[in-house]
């Protein structure tokens, strides 16, 4: 079975230079501010909102290029990281052409299973083999659609999905704790500096 058998839509993101306003292109009266889910904002399964890029658009972006709940977004260059769109704050971001959207995933295979597979050695070795002999490490939606997913029973799929979701939640909490500890330390150092 292949990724294309699990998801109804595998879409490469929008070519941003066609829609993002830069001095001299398009009508400035049509400008609209939006956020782009740039690849560096996807890190180890999580979206870092501080790294989203805010841009002005001079053209409408088709609805299919915006993130929706249940989507899996995958970077098309190394590291081929991915994330699940699950929170309201993650919806409505523009996906650029450096990433792809895996959408309308068969209910048997939920987004966490797809993400767990995409981050596995099984998927990575297939990606590596598909890129062999090429100078660029960029993949495309066709190479992702053709990845072979091992046949697993419902119990195994559910177990992998739940374990991966717990892993991501643990990482999210760990990141928050680290950030809070850093803030606490910084405030203590600054307080002592002022005294």
N, C-alpha and C positions, 0 to 999 in steps of 0.2 A: 504494500500500500504506500502511496505517496502523499506528500503534503497537499497536493491539489485534490486528493480524494477526501481530505479531512475538512478543507475550507472551500467555500464557494467563490471567494474573491481573494486574489493575491495581486495587489496593486502597487506599482512603483509610485512614490510620492511625486508631487508637482515640481516642475523645473522652476525654482523660485525667481530666477532672473527674468522670467516672463511676466511675473505678477508683482514683484517688489519694486517700489518706487525708488529711483535714484535720480539725482539732479538731471533734469532734461528729458526724462522719459515719462510719457503719459501726462494726463491732465491733473495738476495738483488739487483741483477742487473735488476730485473723486477719491482723495486719499482716505484710507480707513486703516486703523491700527489693529494689528493681529499679532499673535505669538506663534513662533515656529519651533517645533520640536527638533532642534538641531541634534546631530548625532552625539555630541559631547554631553548633552543633557541626559542621555540614556547611559546609565552606569550600573552594571551588575544587576539588571532586572528592575531598577528603580529610575524614576524621573526626578532629576534635580531641577526644581523650578527656578532656582537662582541662575541657571545656565540657559534658560529659554531665551530665544532672541526675539525682541519686539521689533516689528518692521511696519512700514506703511505700504499699503497695497494700492496700486492704481488700476488693477483689474480684479474682477470677481474670481475667486477660487472655487472650483467645483466642489460640491458637498462631499464627494467621495474622498477628497484629500484631507478632510478634517478627521481627527481622532474621534472614535465613538466607543462607548462602553463595550467591553468584550473583545476589542481589537488586540492583536499582538503586533507590535511595531518592531521591526528588525533592522539593524544597521546593515548596510550593504558593503561596508569595508571593515577591516580588522580593527578592534576585535568585533566579531559578528554578534554583538550583544542584542538583547531584545527586552521588551517590557510589555506588561499587560495594562491596558487602559481599564481601570476599575473604579477610580474615584471621580467625582464630578469635576474636580479641579484639573483632571487629566484629559477631560473631553474638550473638543473644540479647538485643539491645537492643529496647526498646519503641518503636514508631514512632507518634508522636502524630498527631492529625488535621490538623496543619499540614503534613504531608508525605504522600506516597503511595509505595506499594511496587509496583514493576514486577517481576513474578516469573514463573518458568517461561518464560524467554526461549528461543525457537526456537534450536537449536544453530547454525544458519547465521548468526544474528545474536547475537553474544555481548554480555555486559553492557557491555564497553568501546565497542562500536559504538553501542549505545543511548545511552550517556553522551555520546559524541562528537556524536551527532545532537542530543541535548537541549541541548547547549551551543553548537550552531551557529547562525549567523544565519538559516538556513532555518527551524529550529524557533522561534527567538525572534520572527521576523516573523509566523509563524502564531499564536503565543501573543498577541502584541501586537494582531493583527487580531481575535482572538476576544474580547479584553478591551475593544475600542474602545467608547467611550460609557458605560463602567461606571466608577463611582466607585472601587470596590475593585480592587486589582491581584491579588486571589487567584484562582487557577484551581482546577479540580477534576479528578477522575479521568476524567470524560467528555471534557473538553477535551483532556487529554493523550492519551487513547485515540484521539481523532480526528485527531491530528497526522499529516500526510502525510509519509511517508518516501520519498525518491527511490529508484527501483529501481536497484540497483547489482549488478554481477556479484560472484561469490565472491572473486575476487582483490582487487577494490576494497574490499570489506567487511573482508577480512583485513588489508589495508594500513592502512585507517583505524583499525581496532581496535588493531593493533600500535603504530602511531604514537601513538595516544592513551594507551595503556598506558605507553609509554616516557616520554611527556610527564608523566604523573602520577607515575611513579617519580622523574623528575628533580626535580619539585616537592617530593616527599616528602624526597628527599636534601638539596635546597637548604634546606628548612625545618629539617632536623636540623642541618645545618652552621651555619646562622645562629644557632640556639639554642645550639649548643656554643661558637661564637665569643663570643656574648653572655655565657655563663657564664664563659668564660675571662677576658674583659675585666673582668667584675664581680669575679671572685676576685682579679685583679691590683690593681684599684682598692682593694678592701677590705684586701688585704695591705699595700699602701702606706699606707693610712690608719692601720693598726695600728702601723706602724713609727715 
